[in-house]
Amino acid sequence: MDKILASRASGFVTERAIIFLVPDANIEDPSHPAGKVFKNLLHVVEVRPGFLGGHWAMRIGSENEVQQLVDWDCMQSYENVINDNELMEPLMRELLPIMRADPPIYHIYYQSGPSLPSTGGGDGKAAAVIASSFLSKKAPITELTELYLVPSISLEEMSKLEVMWHKYADEIVQKADGCVFVAQGWVLEELESSKEEVGKTKVFHIAVGWESADKQTLLNESEAEKEFQKKLEKYVVHFESSSFKWYSNAELHNMD
């Protein structure tokens, strides 16, 4: 499976960065010192070769957590940026005063699915671009969920999990009142589980766009959702879910 995920990284991938801000770091106001730093971060990234699009979000219920989704044409383009010391060192000096901790960063290979138009490029090629544009433009509320899988999971079991999710997404999630889109994909890196005894493990990522938080809650509290979560127990150690209000990079530039 590692080789399969590595080969997928040769195509479009989406970087997810989670930034934990210090109190009163108002990045939504470009005239605020923190807002100026954040706006510069977006500008520095979006002029790099291989950048395809960027979106950022405030976590609902937490004023101090920001998410970034950045689409790259391939992992090499991302690595060219992150390994460019002349670029990154001054940028990090600006960012450190407004961050509480180093930002976790990982990469998602979004797959085309029932709600994402096929690009004709094979297994999910270009779906990262489509998915993240859907995130900001179509759904005021987007729920991101990571399924942390049991470390011993086999390739066959991962495939079964994927099929099970697609069936549930087709029959239940996309038909739920207020659901705008569904996207999913494998995280390219193994991530550290919050359960110490688990350590690093593979992660399946799900994004669901909603018209409102109330409609999102209706599905999350439904019997169908409870039954689906019970089916996941064989494959999943735990899951983490949170909701966001998304913006495009251009929207921050236009907030002056």
For each residue, the residues with C-beta under 8 A, 3 or more apart:
1: 4 5 155 158 202
2: 5 6
3: 6 7
4: 1 7 8
5: 1 2 8 9 109 186 188
6: 2 3 9 188
7: 3 4 10
8: 4 5 11 13 109 123 124 186 188
9: 5 6 13 74 75 107 109 188
10: 7 74 75
11: 8 74 109 121 122 124 125 126
12: 52 71 72 73 74 110 125 126 127 128 129
13: 8 9 71 72 74 75 78 107 108 109 128 188
14: 69 70 71 72 107 108 109 110 128 131 132 185
15: 68 69 70 71 72 78 105 106 107
16: 67 68 69 105 106 107 108
17: 67 68 70 103 104 105
18: 65 66 67 103 104 105
19: 65 66 67 68 99 103
20: 64 65 99 100 101 103
21: 25 27 34 63 64 65 66 98 99 100
22: 25 64 97 98 99 100
23: 64
24: 34
25: 21 22 32 34 64 98
26: 29 32 34 35
27: 21 32 34 35 37 38 66 98 252
28: 35 58 252 255
29: 26 32 35 255
30: 35 36 39 252 253 255 256
31: 35 36 256
32: 25 26 27 29 35 36
33: 36 37 98
34: 21 24 25 26 27 37 38 98
35: 26 27 28 29 30 31 32 38 39
36: 30 31 32 33 39 40
37: 27 33 34 40 41 94 95 97 98
38: 27 34 35 41 42 66 98 252
39: 30 35 36 42 43 252 253
40: 36 37 43 44 91 94
41: 37 38 44 45 91 94 95
42: 38 39 45 46 54 56 249 252 253
43: 39 40 46 47 253
44: 40 41 47 48 87 91
45: 41 42 48 51 54 70 81
46: 42 43 51 54 249
47: 43 44 51
48: 44 45 51 77 80 81
49: 77 80
50: 72 73 74 76 77 78 80 81
51: 45 46 47 48 54 70 71 72 77
52: 12 71 72 73 128 129
53: 70 71 129 132 133 248 249
54: 42 45 46 51 68 69 70 71 132 248 249
55: 68 69 70 132 133 135 136 246 247 248 249
56: 42 66 67 68 69 246 247 249 252
57: 66 67 68 69 135 136 142 244 245 246 247
58: 28 62 63 65 66 244 245
59: 62 65 66 67 242 243 244
60: 141 213 242 243 244 245
61: 243
62: 58 59 65
63: 21 58
64: 20 21 22 23 25 100
65: 18 19 20 21 58 59 62
66: 18 19 21 27 38 56 57 58 59
67: 16 17 18 19 56 57 59 144 244
68: 15 16 17 19 54 55 56 57
69: 14 15 16 54 55 56 57 132 135
70: 14 15 17 45 51 53 54 55 78
71: 12 13 14 15 51 52 53 54 128 129 132
72: 12 13 14 15 50 51 52 75 77 78 128
73: 12 50 52 77
74: 9 10 11 12 13 50 77 78
75: 9 10 13 72 78 79 107 188
76: 50 79 80
77: 48 49 50 51 72 73 74 80 81
78: 13 15 50 70 72 74 75 81 82 107
79: 75 76 82 83
80: 48 49 50 76 77 83 84
81: 45 48 50 77 78 84 87 88
82: 78 79 88
83: 79 80 88
84: 80 81 87 88
85: 88 89
86: 89 90
87: 44 81 84 90 91
88: 81 82 83 84 85 91 92
89: 85 86 92 93
90: 86 87 93 94
91: 40 41 44 87 88 94 95
92: 88 89 95 96
93: 89 90 96
94: 37 40 41 90 91 97
95: 37 41 91 92 98 99
96: 92 93 99
97: 22 37 94
98: 21 22 25 27 33 34 37 38 95
99: 19 20 21 22 95 96 102 103
100: 20 21 22 64
101: 20
102: 99
103: 17 18 19 20 99
104: 17 18
105: 15 16 17 18
106: 15 16 187 188 189 191 203
107: 9 13 14 15 16 75 78 187 188 189
108: 13 14 16 128 185 186 187 188 205
109: 5 8 9 11 13 14 124 128 185 186 188
110: 12 14 116 124 127 128 130 131 132 183 184 185 207
111: 116 123 124 127 183 184 185 186
112: 116 117 118 119 123 124 125 127 130
113: 116 127 166 169 182 183 184
114: 166 169 170 174 182
115: 169 174 181 182 183
116: 110 111 112 113 127 130 131 134 181 183
117: 112 130
118: 112
119: 112 125 126 127 130
120:
121: 11 125 126
122: 11 125
123: 8 111 112
124: 8 11 109 110 111 112 127 128 185
125: 11 12 112 119 121 122
126: 11 12 119 121 129 130
127: 12 110 111 112 113 116 119 124 130 131 183 185
128: 12 13 14 52 71 72 108 109 110 124 131 132 185
129: 12 52 53 71 126 132 133
130: 110 112 116 117 119 126 127 133 134 183
131: 14 110 116 127 128 134 135 181 183 185 207
132: 14 53 54 55 69 71 110 128 129 135 136
133: 53 55 129 130 136 137
134: 116 130 131 137 138 139 180 181 183 209
135: 55 57 69 131 132 138 139 142 183 207 209 246
136: 55 57 132 133 246 247 248 251
137: 133 134 248
138: 134 135 180 181 209
139: 134 135 142 180 181 209 210 211 246
140: 210 211 212 245
141: 60 209 210 211 212 213 216 243 244 245
142: 57 135 139 207 208 209 210 243 244 245 246
143: 207 208 209 210 216 241 242 243 244
144: 67 205 206 207 241 242 243 244
145: 205 206 207 208 239 240 241
146: 187 191 203 204 205 206 239 240 241
147: 161 203 204 205 206 232 235 236 239
148: 191 193 194 195 198 201 203 236 237 238 239 240
149: 153 158 161 201 202 203 204 235 236 237
150: 153 198 201 235 236 237
151: 198 199 201 237
152:
153: 149 150 157 158 161 201 202 235
154: 157 158
155: 1 158 159
156: 159 160
157: 153 154 160 161 234 235
158: 1 149 153 154 155 161 162 202 204 235
159: 155 156 162 163
160: 156 157 163 164 235
161: 147 149 153 157 158 164 165 204 232 235 236
162: 158 159 165 166 184 204
163: 159 160 166 167
164: 160 161 167 168 231 232
165: 161 162 168 169 184 204 206
166: 113 114 162 163 169 170 184
167: 163 164 170 171
168: 164 165 171 172 173 224 228
169: 113 114 115 165 166 172 173 174 182 184
170: 114 166 167 173 174
171: 167 168 175
172: 168 169 175 176 219 224 225 228
173: 168 169 170 176 179 182 208 219
174: 114 115 169 170 179 182
175: 171 172 179
176: 172 173 179 215 218 219
177: 215 218
178: 210 211 212 214 215 216 218
179: 173 174 175 176 182 208 209 210 211 215 219
180: 134 138 139 209 210 211
181: 115 116 131 134 138 139 207 208 209
182: 113 114 115 169 173 174 179 206 207 208 209
183: 110 111 113 115 116 127 130 131 134 135 206 207 208
184: 110 111 113 162 165 166 169 204 205 206 207
185: 14 108 109 110 111 124 127 128 131 204 205
186: 5 8 108 109 111 202 203 204 205
187: 106 107 108 146 190 191 202 203 204 205
188: 5 6 8 9 13 75 106 107 108 109
189: 106 107
190: 187 200 201 202 203
191: 106 146 148 187 200 201 203
192: 199 200
193: 148 196 198 199 200 201 237 238
194: 148 238 240
195: 148 198 237 238
196: 193 199
197:
198: 148 150 151 193 195 201 237
199: 151 192 193 196
200: 190 191 192 193
201: 148 149 150 151 153 190 191 193 198 237
202: 1 149 153 158 186 187 190
203: 106 146 147 148 149 186 187 190 191
204: 146 147 149 158 161 162 165 184 185 186 187
205: 108 144 145 146 147 184 185 186 187
206: 144 145 146 147 165 182 183 184
207: 110 131 135 142 143 144 145 181 182 183 184
208: 142 143 145 173 179 181 182 183 216
209: 134 135 138 139 141 142 143 179 180 181 182
210: 139 140 141 142 143 178 179 180 213 215 216
211: 139 140 141 178 179 180 215
212: 140 141 178 215 216
213: 60 141 210 216 217 243
214: 178 217 218
215: 176 177 178 179 210 211 212 218 219
216: 141 143 178 208 210 212 213 219 220 243
217: 213 214 220 221
218: 176 177 178 214 215 221 222
219: 172 173 176 179 215 216 222 224 225
220: 216 217 225
221: 217 218 225
222: 218 219 225 226
223: 226 227
224: 168 172 219 227 228
225: 172 219 220 221 222 228 229
226: 222 223 229 230
227: 223 224 230 231
228: 168 172 224 225 231 232
229: 225 226 232 233
230: 226 227 233
231: 164 227 228 234
232: 147 161 164 228 229 235 236 239
233: 229 230 236
234: 157 231
235: 147 149 150 153 157 158 160 161 232
236: 147 148 149 150 161 232 233 239
237: 148 149 150 151 193 195 198 201
238: 148 193 194 195
239: 145 146 147 148 232 236
240: 145 146 148 194
241: 143 144 145 146
242: 59 60 143 144
243: 59 60 61 141 142 143 144 213 216
244: 57 58 59 60 67 141 142 143 144
245: 57 58 60 140 141 142
246: 55 56 57 135 136 139 142
247: 55 56 57 136 251 252
248: 53 54 55 136 137 251 252
249: 42 46 53 54 55 56 252 253
250: 253 254
251: 136 247 248 254 255
252: 27 28 30 38 39 42 56 247 248 249 255
253: 30 39 42 43 249 250 256
254: 250 251
255: 28 29 30 251 252
256: 30 31 253
